Structures are given as structure tokens and as C-alpha cells.
Amino acid sequence: MQRDIYEEDHEAFREVVKEFLRRYATPEKAQQWDADGEIDRATMLAAGEQGIIGLSVPEEFGGAGMLQDYRFRAVVNEEVIGSGNGSLAGAFGIQDDLAVPYLVHMGTQAQKEKWLPRMATGEILGALAMTDPGAGSDLRGVTTNAKKVEGGYILNGAKTFISSGKTADIVVTFVKTGEGNRPDAFSLLIVESGMEGFDHGKKLSKMGFHGWDTAELSFTDVFIPEENLIGGKEGMGFIQLMMNLPLERLSIGVAAAAASEAGLKWTLEYTSNREAFGQPVADFQNTRFKLADMATTVDVLWAYVDRAMDLYRQGKLSADEAAKVKFWSTEREWEILDQGVQLHGGYGYITEYPIARAFLDARVHRIYGGTNEVMREIVARAVTGRK
């Protein structure tokens, strides 16, 4: 089905992304990222120079100023994921969809001036640290705490499953600054790499996204100056997270749709060229019916996600609608990629093939950004009006 969400500027930008991938995301580079467990800084700097990242940074700070028009980020996801570089797409997403928006929407002028220009160029990489080892999706169960002292805070605790946690220069960190678990008991602090007592911890070995680092973070009596309090006001952390979660969940939905479309493309190519019992695999009725199901699901998925992008651009994407997009799109992605692996036969199990890598990468989409079980709870509360 023909999509009509993009305009001329978006398609022109698509060519820029394709050229970037040809130059900086070769198969050899992707193999090296997997071996190293992270994207090299030179690639991120090149992405900043080419305008592939920094899309959400306002123009006055050196970015493209496209935070509300998520279509440009969708183009990046489509092309990068479609080229088989899921890890690179993930690293870009952490910068533009998670770290930067907190500064753009909620940062003080001084915070914006200090960090945004260098985040637009890729010189500074950001991360978001919400999850405590013992809290998971329960944000009110966070125990990482920051005690007020003269001139700032003393931070103690730990975070886990932090995407880009090893390579990040600054980490927007969700911490407890008050008593109890009321929303006003939490704040967001920017923790800078190199601060005494801040340890990036070990890099975690994951099922998928092997070229994109995930780490544990620990904080031992880390002094955080008060100017690193996001927005300059204590007790706003929970509200600030809630404000940005629709964007985070929309970004996961877009990535899921892009991976689904890529999985269909790879499966069509494989089954058209692979022969079994004297004919292409695509000529068997079972295969043809499965491909028809996959193609139809991809069309419906994009129609839904495109509508969500349009609502976000208008400032109308609610938290419960974003939760719907997140859980429904990631479950369709899993079904499509699973079917793609099956139609590849034994080769679908070999990570040399992009369908296998995409399948492994996709598993976490139903977990991070809030598990799909939590997403259903959010939607159920909105539908029933009951807590």
C-alpha cells in the first residue's frame, strides 16, 4: 500500500541517509561493531557532521530542529534498519529520542547551551538511566537516591540495562530526592562521565543488538552540582519522564515497523531465489500465503504508526495511545520476523543473514520502553477508567 506521509524534504533527506550508510556502515564496520560491542565514536561524529543525528536539537543550538516532525527520524530508522544495521539505529535513537528531548523540552537555558550543541555534532553522547536493578518497570520502586547538600547532591545507587551506558558522556538519571514514593519524590539529574564515584560498570552481553552497548552503572557518593538538575526544580522527575514517554514509545513503534518491512523484503528476496524440489520456495502455496499475510500486516502496521507520527506532530499523541502503538507494533514485528526466519529455513538461524540478527534484536522491543504487559495495563486503565 502506498504511504503518503512523507513530503519532498523527507525524501531528499532519505538520499542523505543512504549515502551515509554507503560510506560509514559497510558490512565490515558492522562486524567490527559487533565484535567491539559498541559503535565507534568516529561513526557517531560522522553522523553528526552529516546531520543524521541531532535532528531533534533546535537550530539555535546547531541541530535540525525537527523534534516534533518525527518523520525525519522515521526515515533514518527505515534506511538504517533496512540496511541490516539495527545496532546503529538503536544508538542513533538513544541520542535523538531519549537523551536530547529531556534537555530540549525540560532543560534550563544554561543546560541547553552547555550540552545541546555538542550533542548535535556527536561530540557528546547521551543516555537515559531509569531502571534500578531491583525495580524494573516499577519506577516508583527506584531506590537510587540523591541527598541535597550545599551546592548540589550526593548520589548513591545503581542502574542496569542502560542502553549506550558504556559510551555515554552524560546520563540523564532518574533518582529519588524525597521521601516515600509520591511523584514529587523523584528528580532527573545529569551525571557526567568522569565524575568521581561514577562507574560505567561492565558491558552486558545481550541476546541481540550486539554492536550497541548496554551497561550497568553505579554511583558511590557522586557529587552532582545543582546546575545538573534537569529543569532546575527538584521533584519534577516523574512528571518529566511521563512527558517524554510517548515519544520513546512512538520511536519503538517506528523501529518495529521498519524492521518488519525489512524482514518482509529479505524474505521475499530469499524465497524468490532459493529453490527446493525444483522450484523457487516462493512458488509453494504455503510460502505465498505466508508472504501475503506478512505483506498485509506490514501495510496495516505502517498505516497505524504513520497515524501516530501525525498525531505526535500535532501534539496530540496521548500516553495511552503511545502505549498501544508500542505493544501492538512490537508484537506484529515479532510475528513477521519469526515467520521470516521460518521461511529462510536453516539459513534463518545463521546470524550471517540479516533476518536472524533482526529477529534477535526484536526480542527486546517487547521489554524496554516499558514491558508490553505494562503497556496493556496503561491502555486498560484508559479504556475502563479504573485504576
N, C-alpha and C positions, 0 to 999 in steps of 0.2 A: 504494500500500500504506500502510495506517495505521501511523504511527510511535507508539511508546508510551514513548519515552524521557523525555518531559517531564512534570513534575508541575505542580500548581496555581500554585506560586510562579513557575515559569518562564513560564507563560502570562500571568500578571499582569504580569511584567516585560516581556513582549513588547509589551503595550499602552503601557508607558512608552517603549519604543524607538520605536514607531510615532508617538507624539505628538512625540517629539524630532525625528524626521525631518520631520514636517509643519511644524514650527516653524523648524528650523535647517538643513535640507538641501533647500531648494527648488531647482528647476531653474536658477534664476538664480544661486544660490550655487554650484552645481556648475560652471556655466560660468565663474564667476569663479575658482574653484579651478584649473580647467584653464588659464585664462589666466595666473594667477599662478605656477602650478607648485607650489603648496603649499596646505595647509589653513590658514585664518586662525586666529590664536590665540584669538579670541573664541569660535569654534565649539568649540575644544577645552576652553575654560573652561566653556562651557555644558554640554558632555558630562560634565565632572567634576561640575558642580553637579547634574545630573540623574541621576548615578550610572551613566552609560553607559560611562565608563571608570573605572578604579580598582577594578574588580571583583576583581582579584587581590591588592589591598592588604589586609592584615589589618585587622580592625575597630579594633584598638587604635591604628592609625595613620590612621584616617579612611576606610578603604575598606570594601568589602562582604565581604571575607574569603572569596571564592569561588574561590581559585586551583585547588583540586583538583576542584571541580564545574565542569567546562568547559561544561556545558550552558548556563549563562548567557551565556558568550561566544559559543556557537553561535547563540543567539537573536539576539544583536547582528549576527553575520555574516549570518544568514538575512535579517533585515529590511533591513539597510543595503545589502547586495549586491543583494537583491531589488528595492530601490528604484532601482537603477542607479547607486549611489554607491560604486563599487569603491575609489576613491582614499580616501574617508573610512574605509571598512572597513579598509584597509591601515594607515592612520595609527593607528587605534584598536588594531590588532593589535600594532604595534611597541611601543606603550606597555604594554599589558597582558600580552602573550605573550612578549616578548623582554626589554625593559628591566627591568620591575618584578620578574619572578621571580628574577633574579640577586640582587637585594637581599633579597627575602623569604626565599629558601632559603639564601643564602650570605653575605649581608652581616652585618657586625658590628652590635651594638645601636646604636652611635653612627651608623653609616651609615643604618640604618633610620630612626632618629629624625630625621636631617638631611634625608633626601630623600623618603621614602615619603608623608608627609602632603601635601606639595605635588604629588607625582605623582598622588595620588588626586584632587586638585581640577583637574588640568590646568595648574596654575601652572608646574610643571616637566615638560618633555617629555624622554623618554629615547630613546636609540638604542643599537644594538649594532654594533660595528665589528670584524669578524673578517678580512675579505678584504684582503690586500695586493695591489697592482697586479700583482705577478709570481707570486702563489701560487694564486689561485683557490680551488678546493675543498681544496687541499692545505694544511691548517692547519699541518703541521709545516714547511712551507716559508716561514712568516712570518718576515720579517726586521725588521719594526718592533720596535725594541728600547728597553728602559728600563734604564739603568745606575744601580745603587744609589749614592746619595750621602747625606751626612748629612741626616737628616730626611725623606728621600723618594727620588725617582727623577728622572733626566733622560731624557726621552722624545724619540726621533727616529724618523722614518719616515713612512709614508703608508698610507692605507686608501682603498679605492674601492668603488663600488656600495653606499654606505651609505644605507639607507632612513631617511628623516627626518633625514638627516645635516645638512641645512642649518638646520632649525628646532630641533634638539635642544639642550637646555640642558646635559645631561650625556650622555656617551657611554661605555658600558661597552666597553673596548678590550682586545683580545687582543694581548699583546705578549710579546716574548722577554726573559726576565730571567736566563737561564742559558746555558750553553754547549751546543752540539750541538742535536739535535732530539728528545731524550727528552721524555716528557710533563712531567717536572718542570722543564723549561727555560722554561716559559711561565706567565704570570700574567695576571690581569684587573685593569686599572686604570680608575678613573673619571676621565675627563677632563672638565673643566668649561668651558663656553663663557666666553670672556673671559680664559682663562689665556694669559699671554704666550707667543708662539710657536705657539699652536694656531690654525690657519686652517681654517675650514669649507670653503674651496675653492669651486669652481664647481659650480653645479647642473647635473646631467647631463640632457640631452634624451633621453627614452625613447620606445620604441615604444608603451607603454601606461601606465596609471596616471599620466596627465598632471597630475592635481591633487594628487599626493603626491610630495613632493620626494625626490630621490636625489642624493647629493653625493659628491665626493672630499674627503678630509680629509688635512691634512698637519700634521706635528709637528716643530718645529725647536727643540731644546733647551728643551722644555717641562718645567718643574719640577712634578712631581706629589707632593704631600705623602703620606707613608706611610699616613696615615689613609684615603687613597683607594684603597688596595689591597683589593680585594674579599675579604672574609673575614679580612683581617689577616694572611694567611700566604702567603708567596711560593712559587711553583712549583705552585700548585693550578689554574692557568688551564685547562689541557687537561681535567682531570677535571671542573671546573665547567661547561665547555661541554658535555661529554658528558652531564652530569646534566640539562641543560635542553633538549638537542636533541630528545628525544621529544615534549616539549610544543610546540616550534617546528614540528615536522613534523606533529603532530596538527592544529595550527592551520591549516596549509596545506591539509591534507586536508579540514577542515571548510569552509574558504573555497571549495575546489574543488567540494564537494558543493552548497554554497549557490549558487554561480554556475551549476552545471549545472541545478539546479532552476529558477532564474530564467530561464536560456536556454530551457528547455522551455516555461515559462509564456509568454514573449514570442513564441515561435514558434507556439504554439497560437493565441494571440490574432491574430497577423498572418495566418496561413494560413486562419483561420476568417473573417476579414473581407476579405481580398484576393481578388478574382475574376480568373480567367483563362479565356478561351474559354467565357464564360457561366456559370461556376460557381465556388464558393469553391475556393481552392487546396487546402484541407483535404479536399475531396471526391475528389481524384485518388488512385488506388490507391497510387502511388509515395509520395505525401506521407503517406498514412495509415500505410503500413508503416514509413516513417522515423520518424514520430511514435510509433508503437508501440515501436520499438526504443529511442528516446530515453527514453520514459517508464519502460520496464523497466530500463534502465541506471541511471536516477536512483533508482529504488526499491532496486536492489541496492547502489548506491553508498552511500545513506543507511544501509542495514542494516549495512554494513561499518563505516562511520565511526561510527555510533551505538555499535556494539560497542566500538570503540577508545576512545570517550569514556568508556564504562562501565569499561573496564579502567584507564584513566588515573585515574578517580575512586577506584578500589580500590588504586592504586599498583602496578599490575601490567602497565602498558604498557612493554614492553622496547624497546630501541633498534632491534632488527631488525624488530619488529612495527610500530613507528612509521615505519620506512623503507618497509615495504610499503604502509602507508596513504598515505604521501606520494606515492610514484611511481605507484601504481595509480590513485588518485583523480584526480591531475592529468592523467593520460593519458586517462581517461574524460571528464574535463571538456573537454579539447581536442577530442575526437571529437564530443561533444554540441554544443559551441558552433560548431564548424566546420559541422556539419550544419544548425544553426540559421541560420547565415549563408547557406548554400546555399538553404534553403527561403524565405528572405526575398528571394531574387533580388538584383537590383541594389541594393535598399534595405539589404540586409545589409552592403553595402560603405560605407555612409554613416554617419559617426560620430554623426550626429544620433540614430540608432537605438541603443538600449542593447545590442542583440546585437552590434553592431560594436565598441563600446567594451569589452564584456566579453571578446570574442574577443581583442582586442589585450592587454588586461590579463592574460588567462590564460596568455599565452606564457611569462611569466617564472616561473610556478608550477613548471615543469619544470626550472628552473635554480636559483633561490635556495632556501635551506634545505638545500643540497647537491643537486647535479645528479642527475637520475634515473639516470644511469649509475653514480654513486657509491652511490645507494640500492640498486641491483641488486647491487653489489659487497658491500655490507653484508649483504644478505639471503643472497647466495650463500655467504658465509663462514659464516653461521649455519647454513644448511641442510647444507653439506658438512662443516663442522667443520675446514675448511682455510683457511689464510691465503694 
